[in-house]
Structure formats: C-alpha cells, structure tokens
Amino acid sequence: MSQTYPIPAVVVSETPLASYLAADRTPEKRAVPELTMHRGAQTPIAFEGKAVELPALFRTAGIFDLGYRTFLRATGKDRVRWMNGMITQTVKGLAPGQTGYTLVLSPQGRIQGDGDVSFHEDFLQLDRSQSERLLTHLRRFIIMDDVKLEALDASTPGFGITAVGIAGPMAAEILRRLGASAPEEGRFEKAELAGAEVTLVHRYGPVAPRFEIWLEADKVPAVWQALSGAGAVPCGLAALEDLRVLEGLPQFDVDFSDKHLPQETNLQRALNFTKGCYIGQEIVERIRSRATVHRSLRQFDLAGSAPQLRPGEKIELRAGDAAVGELTSVASFALPQFSATLALGVVRTEALENSQTVPIRYDGGTATPREDLPRPAQI
C-alpha cells in the first residue's frame, strides 16, 4: 500500500545570505543590494554591477547566493533502488562522494523537473520553486517501498543547510588559500572554511569552473566574508543569469518545461543509458534508437536589437513566413574583449538544418545557431 506524507508549504522568503546582508546595516557598510524573487526565494540582483561582476566570473572568481536551492532527502532501506527508478541519472552507479545532474520524467517521457543527485548523502538538490511539485510527483510512485521522501532547507529544524557558490578560473585557488582542497568535477567532499564544516561540490561549468559550498545557515556570514577577503568578488543574479546563457545552460520552467522530451533539450549529461528501467525510460530509449526529435534547444548569436525578456516571456522565431520556435533567455555582453548578444531558445530541427539558406529571424534581427560556446580566451 502506498504511503502519503504531508507536503510542506514553500515559504516565500529571503535566502540566508540575503537575510544576513539586509541585517548588516551599519553606516560604514555598503548599501544593501536590491533583492528579487528567483526560483522560490529573494536573492541579491547585483552588488557592484555586471561591469565588475562578469569579468570576475570569467577571469578571476565570483561568489554568489544559492540559498534558493533546497534538498529532497530519501530515507529507508529501499531508497537507492527506488530513486534509481525515478530519475534519468544513475544512483546505483554513483560511488560515495559522486554527484550528477538528472531529470525527472513522467511515464510519457515529459520533463517534470531537474536537479542534482548526490550519493551517499541521498539528496536530490533542486530549486525551491520545484520542490512541492516534485514531492507530489515522486511520492505517487512510493508503492510497497520502504522509502520516505522529505524536503529540507535552511529552515528545517536539525538540518539548517543552505548553499553559496564560487565560480571562475581562480575559484579552486581561492578555496586552497582558505585551506580547502577542491574536489574533482562531479564529486563532493567535506572541508573546513573559515572555521565552519562545509561540503564542497564541484559542479559542471563548461566556461567558468564552478563550486557549491553547502553549509549551516548561521555560518554563511563568516564563509562569505572569508571568500570575499581572499579575492572573490560578490556577484548577483543578473551576472549569474548572463553567465548561464553564455554557458548554454537551460533552466527548467524558463527554457524548457513539462512539454519537452529530454533529447529536445540537449541535456545528454542528465541521461544514463545503461542503468536499467526508470520512469519515462521507454520514450527516451525509443528516441535514442530512432534519432527523431522535431525541435532542439540551442544557443544563438543575435544580430540586431537586443530584446528584453520579462519573466515568462518568449520571443517568436520565424524562418521565412513560418513560425519555427521561440527565444527563451537573452544576455547582452559589452566587455572590452567580448561584445555580443546571446540567447537560448527552442527551434524546429528543419529550421536549424536550413538556417544557412533561410535565416532564422526574430522581431528585431537574426538568430544564428551556434555550434560552440564562447571560450574564456575570447572573454
């Protein structure tokens, strides 16, 4: 008989870092950064502005808020087998200290959400805005299993864990200066920073090397100050969003949704084809064997006006007279060595194949699909 558990309400609040910054209002301190709602919590938009923050992320190192992330924890003797059958990434195949990006699918193969799975911590880390929906979805499949699934974040009694990030070519060196050895990409390990016990996670970063620091919420001020004092530049959401677009990293509920199949997003790193059965696997395998998708999520160079996208807004793409897709995220760069407007969007595959003869256009210019990401040497 399946078990049901109460779903905690997602509390719209400031992240632990945002709360610390807002409380630090002594006259000699800098102005408190403006906050904005992002993925379920209030987080800083900017500190010194993108003109300062983007070069740090590309050339030195930037630190940033990840307090809008939360954790789903599976417990019970069946948790590994059960979780392995729920997500596209392997769980049984992960060694202790390994982590991997994953998608959660419906039985029809449509994406229900995404996150990072970590073993043997038995966590699925994801944005707060996805937590309630994925709890509801995943608990439907707890049938005669010794599994309990619960949401945990910095406000959970006895847990209290939040996260900050550091990214850039000097990120690992700054961590070493503070006495913490950076793990290899895809791994996590315990460390000590500024007198606090933390977990360092080396995340995927195709342009800027990226690390997460999991720590208790009350240790955020000391660790943030230590990282800043060691040379890392505080960065807000505006700069991080531009980096996300430059790295070609789509975001669930922005660039793809529950209408999309995994291969349409080009997120192959989330798929494991040797792990065995999981929810939605039949559709994923059918697409792989037949190599048939009718649309693809791509990065574009925009030539023309730089459109401003409000949350939830999309811009139509056309090839000739036909509507062929949408732009979903846009970032403009005006750095001394890199000036461009990049975008992410979903477009029909035949439009991509014919784009050299029939340009893909938006209202204001042309969108040219990129084959490769901009590299650090160009920036």
Secondary structure, 3 states (H helix, E strand, C coil): CCCCCCCCCCCCEECHHHHHHHHCCCCCCCCCCCEEEECCEEEECCCCCHHHHHHHHHHCCEEEECCCEEEEEEECCCHHHHHHCCECCCCCCCCCCEEEEEEEECCCCCEEEEEEEEECCCEEEEEHHHHHHHHHHHHCCCCCCCCEEEEECCCCCCCCEEEEEEECCCHHHHHHHCCCCCCCCCEEEEEEECCEEEEEEEECCCCCCEEEEEEEHHHHHHHHHHHHHCCCEECCHHHHHHHHHHCCCCCECCCECCCCCHHHHCCHHHCCCCCCCCCCHHHHHHHHHHCCCCEEEEEEEEEECCCCCCCCCCEEEEECCEEEEEEEEEEEEEECCEEEEEEEEEEEHHHHHCCCCCCEEECCEEEEECCCCCCHHHC
